[in-house]
Amino acid sequence: MKFLILCENSNGAWPYLHYRGLGAFELKKRVKDHGYDATIIEWFTHWKNDDLIKASQVYFKDTDQPVIAVSTPFDNKDLYKIETFLRWCKKTYPNVKIIHGGSRTFQETLGGLVDVFFLGRSMEIFDQWISNKDLSKFTVNKSPLVLMNRNFDQKIDNPVIPDLDEDNCFVSRDILGFEIGVGCKFNCTFCNYELRGAKITKFLDAKELHNYFEVAYKKYGVTNYYTSDDTINESDEKLEIIIEAMEGLDYKPKITSFARLDLFSKRKHQLDMIEKIQFAALFFGIESFNPEVSKSMRKRTGLIDNFETLKEIKKRCPDTYTIGSLIAGLSGDSKENMIQSIERVINEKLLWGLQVYPLLVTETSNVSDDYFLSDLDQNPEQYGYKTSIPITSLHGDRETQVVHWESDWSNSVDAQKLVDEIYETYEGQIIFMNHYEYAGFKSLGLIKPNKKIDYESLKHQSFNVSSQLKHQYILNKKRYFGI
């Protein structure tokens, strides 16, 4: 078998970004571990159909068992954008297998394009499939074959770190990822991460991460990275691994990550650790500065601690882009508390950025993994929400609906109005820019020291520059194929 892995992660909420996805690299590594060849075609919707055909002709010329593996971590509708290419492959290669991963739900309309769907974090299933072993315990649909792991064995997966082979066509402005530990030990009520509530048993080796940093820089000039961990500071060990990995390098890696503010408040010694690391950007899912609401979300630290912790982080890490998220409509909260908290953050300059979302409660009739719905989604009344009719589909998925809800002070309609009001009122006073966006703009050289950040302008500039970068990648990859 030979695997042509097609990856696309740039068409979701941020089409102007250029992060290199992790799932495709882990699949490539697994394929090679089983003794087969694999290479990745990144940003496949940016390729011309004729070039995809030429690449497959060159790559599959010496095999009678071609496999096209498509990875779409954000939008599986990207499959339709290469439908012509996939149907050409089915006609041209009698034994071709087209497989898909990266999604957590199965939509029947995609069945005509794909032979096998792998739902959720599915490397255990893939190992079984590529070894031609019994798949009955994973099978949730037979035609097409849909495989899902309902009893995930966390010990099988290792933290993900990409290979740095020449065929990846890395350049200095790329943002590469890595994972310190598999899963998140917390289980926030609104979270639908499939490995929440996990006992982390495996960590990335600090020496391996050091080598990754070193080779990526010396070979390709890469300095920008992101962690895929849901919570980078859930344990001291994760931060210690990064600190150890950075020792002795010729440069300072710029790392973007998710973190929990309440844990920094509780474990003050972690502030010493992030001061050593100097993250490029940190995202805090604060949700509410109201301590009682935080407790109901399973984030237990008090109101004063979090504000004081933000002050300390700003003092110790003045160049780290920090952003916090708040959820409008949470039971036990109030509009007054949200506004007071936001204004304190702005007046004391505690965060660079802020994002506010209305609470979403969802339900689905899709085939999906057991963790696809959060605890709050599964039992909203237990957490103080009355739900009624569906009001819209989630991300265009007709089978997954956002439902109307009411809390003790708001509802789904009023919460959206409050979010709109907050963005209109405080525009220009705080940046509404995600940490991934900031790191992406920074890596492209678009954010200048001591220059005011114009968010809308940066998005337009980034779209143009990142498109050029993707175009250059395509040219480099075509040279690899010899086309």
Secondary structure, DSSP 8 states (H G I E B T S, - for coil): -EEEEEE--SSSS-TT--B--SHHHHHHHHHHHTT-EEEEEESGGGS-HHHHHHHHHHHTTT-S-EEEEEE-SS-GGGGGGGHHHHHHHHHH-TT-EEEEES-SEE-GGGTTT-SEEEESS-HHHHHHHHTT---TTTEEETTTEEEE-SS--GGG---------GGG---TT-EEEE-SBSSBS---TT---TTBT-----B--HHHHHHHHHHHHHHH---EEEE--S-TTSSHHHHHHHHHHHTT-SS--EEEEEE-HHHHHH-THHHHHHHHH--SEEEEEEE-S-HHHHHHTT----HHHHHHHHHHHHHH-TTSEEEEEEEET-TT--HHHHHHHHHHHHHTT--SEEEEEE---EEE-SEE-TTSS-HHHH-GGGGT-EEEEEEEEETTEEEEEEEEEE-SS-BHHHHHHHHHHHHHHHBTTBB---HHHHHHHHHTT-S-TT----HHHHHHHHHHHHHHHHHHHHHHHHHHHT-
